[in-house]
Amino acid sequence: MAGDALYYVRDVNLPKFVDMSVWPSSPNGPGSPERRETAASRLAEVRKALRPALFFCNAFGDHLCARPTVLALQKYFGGRLGFIGHPEMAGRFFPDARFRFVHEIPFVSQPDLTHGFKLGDVQHVDEQFNALISLNPWDSPFVRELADAIQPKPFIGLNFWYSDVAPLKSDENIVDHTFKLASLIDPTSSLNDFSYVQPRAPLYEHRGQHIRTQLPAGTKILGVHTETQIQKQWTVDKWRTLINTFLERHRDYTVVVVDPSDSDLDEGPFSDRIFSFDLVDVDTATDVVTHCDLFVGIDSYFMHVADFSRIPTVAIFGETDPRLWGPRFAPHRICRSPKAADVDVTDVLAAMEELASPETAEHPVRTPLTGALA
């Protein structure tokens, strides 16, 4: 895995994933010769499809993780890809993909972390595609019903239920796992060619630049993000202790808290160097994060933004497995405990000190490709 990863782990038993490469064969089950032959046949059909479409709905930040795969597939298909997914996601995360069509359908989150949808919502555009590629890492009865309903059109995806094309391995990041589909369809595709943050409209770039001009001149920017699902969050007191201790040691840093509302972290002896967002839109906040020098935050969309921007990142994890959902590209440190709230401040501070050192302070700036999908 790219990036210098170091784990600060306290009493954690990492969950085990099923390694499909060693899944026991059965007459018609996962890993069987019949299933693999079917998967190979489906791949061959998809490669030749004139009207392929993507089918994707997952958490907000997962769209960024899927972005390299989307761009690589659109390049392979020469702009013939359509998109079926959650409202507003195509325009927000894949504006440069230039989909042949976009069909937005409502999804409903399920208790098992899958997403429900109405079959008829997808079938409404049945004539618009002759092959469907699912980027969802989850399986559900809804997906199985869809795969059956569109037959004989090929349906491939990440889950073994309907194909063996992209088995998940226990130490594999979700970005690599998803990109398997692109590599299997086009073996010449390279993840690094497409692993950059989505472009923002000039309005949001201008707003981000304006915010940066309001920060103390000549200081580096420490990006902080604290808000997400309650089970992934850290306490306000820990954040205040961490931020003020770091600022005491690093007089050349200014902190920008990119939470959607004021988290009351701008307190303490260095409050004049702590700036909290309040009702700043996510696209402007994204632009600010891409210009940070160091980032610390919980498992969230902005952690992925920092990672895709190659910004040294300290990520705080609880029950979620960082091997699957953690940073992929940037130098990073993972601080983890069974409950995110129990992660120790000293561990996070130590991780930040390592990444703020002169040896790792300089990070490569990714220049977005031009003409990549031409």
Secondary structure, 3 states (H helix, E strand, C coil): CCCCEEEEECCCCCCCCCCHHHCCCCCCCCCCHHHHHHHHHHHHHHHCCCCEEEEECCCCCHHHHHHHHHHHHHHHCCCCCEEEECCCHHHHHCCCCCCCCEEECCCEECCCCCEECCHHHHHCCHHHCCEEEECCCCCCHHHHHHHHHCCCCCEEECCCCCCCCCCCCCCCCHHHHHHHHHHHHCCCCCHHHCCCCCCCCHHHHHHHHHHHHCCCCCCEEEEEECCCCHHHCCCHHHHHHHHHHHHHHCCCEEEEECCCCCCCCCCCCCHHHEEECCCCCHHHHHHHHCCCCEEEEECCHHHHHHHHCCCCEEEEECCCCHHHHCCCCCCEEEEECCCHHHCCHHHHHHHHHHHHCHHHHCCCCCCCCCCCCC
